[in-house]
Amino acid sequence: MISSYSANRAVTPPCVRVLGVPVHVVDVREVLQLMEQWICARDARYWVAVTSSHGIVEGHKKVEFRAILESAALSVSDGKWTARAAARKASCATKQVRGADLLWGFCDLASHKGYSNFFYGDTEEVLALSTRRLTERFPDLRIVGAYSPPFRELTPDEDAQIIHMINQAKADVLWVGLGLPKQEKWIFAHRDQLNAPVVVAIGAAFKFVSGRVKNAPPWIQESGFEWLWRFVHEPRRTWRRAFVYGPQFAAYVILELSGLKKYE
């Protein structure tokens, strides 16, 4: 039942550090509770980082990117191995928040509660397909805007116009899919200019929702080998994540969890 998302006032979930980077141990339902709480309160602006092993390694290696993740109200585990590492440190069950699952879940909630959405990032084609699939599933869903920015550095005028366009739409949630770390840097740089109560960095979620990238079967997702599924289907886009960041994350985490090295 959709109303169960807000049946109880959400409580900020526990936060641990994986390689020194903050990770909240939380599931999709708990994130939805917090998002609704923030939308209803409208007392501040919040942003959510949906982070995989790639983001953890970036935060571990680069102090400035770790500071960006520190500024997020929530930094949640998109990848299964990140979720498992965080759960191990928190001594609790594994909790994962895939970006596409969060988007589908919120749109379900929003279609019943009237919350509005703005989509920013990816390509025009992917955004159009995502919008169509979501509104087909949820006819009452309010999508108040969608924009695919140029794949280059924006001029100051273009940047200001985009922020104005987003703010004029008055969305309750702004979904940003520019890829990591670009999306997190963009949100951090513009967080004081954006009026949306909630901003979510969701990586490749638009591609999954649009159907351009097929979801891995549940058993592959659960096994933790979704990264391999992504590589097989998008080798050019994901090879670095699969064969550079993935092994680095595994090596660092093994050292940390075994107590051989601390990254706090």
C-alpha positions in Angstrom: 0.0 0.0 0.0 1.5 3.3 -1.1 0.5 5.2 2.0 2.7 2.9 4.1 5.7 4.8 2.9 4.7 7.7 5.2 2.9 5.7 7.8 5.6 6.4 10.3 7.9 9.4 10.5 11.2 8.5 8.9 14.3 8.2 11.0 17.7 9.0 9.6 19.4 5.6 9.1 22.8 4.6 10.5 25.9 5.8 8.6 29.1 3.9 8.4 32.3 4.6 6.5 33.6 2.4 3.7 37.2 3.4 2.8 36.6 6.6 4.7 33.5 7.5 2.6 30.1 7.8 4.3 27.5 5.2 3.4 24.0 5.1 4.9 22.7 1.6 5.6 19.2 2.0 4.2 16.7 0.4 1.8 14.5 1.9 -0.9 11.5 2.1 1.4 13.4 4.0 4.0 14.7 6.5 1.4 11.2 7.1 0.1 10.0 7.8 3.6 12.8 10.4 4.1 12.1 12.0 0.7 8.4 12.4 1.4 9.3 13.8 4.8 11.6 16.4 3.2 9.1 17.3 0.5 6.3 17.9 3.1 8.5 19.8 5.5 10.0 22.1 2.8 12.3 23.5 5.5 15.5 22.9 3.7 17.0 21.4 0.5 18.4 17.9 0.6 20.3 15.8 -1.9 20.8 12.0 -2.2 23.9 10.3 -3.7 23.2 6.9 -5.1 26.8 5.5 -4.9 28.5 2.4 -6.2 32.0 1.1 -5.7 33.2 3.6 -8.3 32.0 6.4 -6.2 33.5 4.9 -3.0 36.9 4.6 -4.8 36.6 8.2 -6.1 35.9 9.4 -2.6 38.7 7.4 -1.1 41.3 8.8 -3.6 40.0 12.3 -3.9 39.4 14.5 -0.8 37.4 17.0 -2.8 35.0 14.3 -4.0 34.6 12.8 -0.6 33.7 16.3 0.7 30.9 16.4 -1.9 29.5 13.0 -0.7 29.8 14.3 2.9 27.4 17.1 1.9 24.6 14.7 0.9 21.8 14.1 3.2 22.0 10.5 2.2 24.8 8.5 0.5 23.3 5.1 -0.3 24.6 1.9 -1.8 23.7 1.4 -5.4 26.0 -1.6 -5.9 25.6 -5.0 -4.1 29.3 -5.1 -3.0 29.1 -1.6 -1.6 26.0 -2.6 0.3 27.6 -5.7 1.7 30.6 -3.8 2.9 28.5 -1.2 4.6 26.3 -3.9 6.2 29.3 -5.7 7.5 30.6 -2.6 9.2 27.2 -1.8 10.6 26.6 -5.4 11.7 23.2 -5.6 10.1 21.4 -7.0 7.0 22.5 -5.9 3.6 20.5 -2.9 2.2 20.8 -1.8 -1.4 19.3 1.2 -3.2 19.5 0.8 -7.0 18.9 4.1 -8.7 16.3 2.7 -11.1 14.5 1.0 -8.2 14.4 4.2 -6.3 13.0 6.1 -9.4 10.3 3.5 -10.0 9.4 3.4 -6.4 9.1 7.2 -6.0 7.1 7.6 -9.2 4.6 5.0 -7.8 4.4 7.0 -4.6 4.2 10.4 -6.5 1.4 9.2 -8.7 -0.7 8.7 -5.6 0.4 11.7 -3.7 0.8 14.3 -6.5 4.5 14.9 -6.1 6.2 16.4 -9.2 9.4 15.3 -10.9 12.0 16.9 -13.2 14.4 14.8 -15.2 17.9 16.2 -16.0 20.7 14.4 -17.9 21.3 11.6 -20.3 20.0 12.0 -23.9 16.7 13.4 -25.3 15.8 9.9 -26.6 16.4 8.2 -23.2 14.5 10.9 -21.3 11.6 10.6 -23.8 11.4 6.8 -23.4 11.7 7.1 -19.6 8.9 9.6 -19.5 6.7 7.4 -21.7 7.3 4.2 -19.8 6.7 5.9 -16.4 3.5 7.6 -17.4 2.2 4.4 -19.0 2.8 2.6 -15.7 1.5 5.6 -13.6 -1.0 7.7 -15.6 -1.4 10.2 -12.8 2.4 10.9 -12.5 3.4 14.5 -12.8 6.6 15.0 -14.8 7.0 18.8 -15.0 10.1 18.9 -17.1 12.9 16.9 -18.8 16.1 18.3 -20.2 19.2 16.7 -21.7 22.1 19.2 -21.5 24.8 19.4 -24.2 27.7 16.9 -23.8 30.2 19.7 -23.2 31.0 22.4 -20.7 28.2 24.9 -20.4 28.7 28.6 -20.8 27.7 30.7 -17.7 24.6 31.9 -19.6 23.5 28.4 -20.5 24.1 27.3 -17.0 22.0 30.1 -15.6 19.2 29.4 -18.1 19.1 25.7 -17.2 18.8 26.5 -13.4 16.1 29.0 -14.2 14.2 26.5 -16.3 14.4 23.8 -13.6 13.3 26.2 -10.8 10.4 27.5 -12.9 9.1 24.0 -13.2 8.7 23.9 -9.3 9.4 20.2 -9.1 9.3 18.4 -5.8 12.2 16.1 -6.8 14.9 16.8 -9.4 16.5 13.6 -10.7 20.0 14.1 -12.1 21.5 11.4 -14.4 24.8 12.8 -15.6 27.0 9.9 -14.6 29.5 9.8 -11.7 31.3 12.0 -10.7 29.9 14.7 -13.0 26.4 14.6 -11.5 27.6 14.9 -7.9 29.8 17.8 -8.8 27.0 19.5 -10.6 24.6 19.1 -7.7 27.2 20.3 -5.2 28.0 23.4 -7.3 24.3 24.3 -7.8 22.7 23.2 -4.5 22.2 26.7 -3.2 20.6 27.8 -6.5 18.1 24.9 -6.9 14.7 25.3 -5.4 13.6 21.6 -5.5 13.3 20.2 -1.9 15.0 17.0 -3.0 17.7 16.3 -5.6 18.8 12.8 -6.4 21.9 11.7 -8.3 20.9 8.5 -10.0 23.6 7.7 -12.6 22.4 5.3 -15.3 18.9 4.9 -13.9 17.2 6.7 -16.9 18.8 4.1 -19.2 17.3 1.2 -17.2 13.9 2.9 -16.8 13.8 3.7 -20.6 14.6 0.1 -21.5 17.7 1.1 -23.4 19.7 -1.0 -20.9 18.2 -4.2 -19.8 18.0 -5.0 -16.1 20.1 -8.0 -15.0 18.0 -11.0 -13.9 17.3 -10.9 -10.1 19.6 -13.8 -9.4 22.5 -11.9 -11.0 21.7 -8.8 -9.1 21.6 -10.7 -5.8 24.9 -12.5 -6.6 26.7 -9.2 -6.9 27.7 -9.7 -10.5 25.4 -7.0 -12.1 28.6 -5.2 -13.0 29.5 -8.0 -15.3 26.1 -7.9 -16.9 26.5 -4.2 -17.5 30.0 -4.8 -19.0 28.6 -7.4 -21.4 25.9 -5.1 -22.6 27.8 -1.8 -22.5 31.6 -2.6 -22.7 32.7 0.8 -23.9 30.8 2.6 -21.2 31.5 0.4 -18.2 34.9 -1.3 -18.8 36.8 1.1 -16.6 34.3 0.7 -13.8 34.4 -3.1 -14.1 38.1 -3.7 -14.5 39.7 -0.7 -12.8 37.5 0.6 -10.0 36.0 -2.7 -9.2 39.2 -4.6 -8.4 40.6 -1.5 -6.5 37.4 -1.4 -4.4 37.6 -5.1 -3.7 41.3 -4.9 -2.6 40.8 -1.9 -0.4 37.7 -3.3 1.3 39.4 -6.7 2.0 42.2 -4.8 3.7 39.8 -2.7 5.7 37.4 -5.4 6.8 40.3 -7.7 7.7 41.7 -5.0 10.0 45.0 -4.8 8.1 44.4 -1.2 7.2 42.1 1.7 8.4 40.8 4.4 6.1 38.8 6.4 8.6 
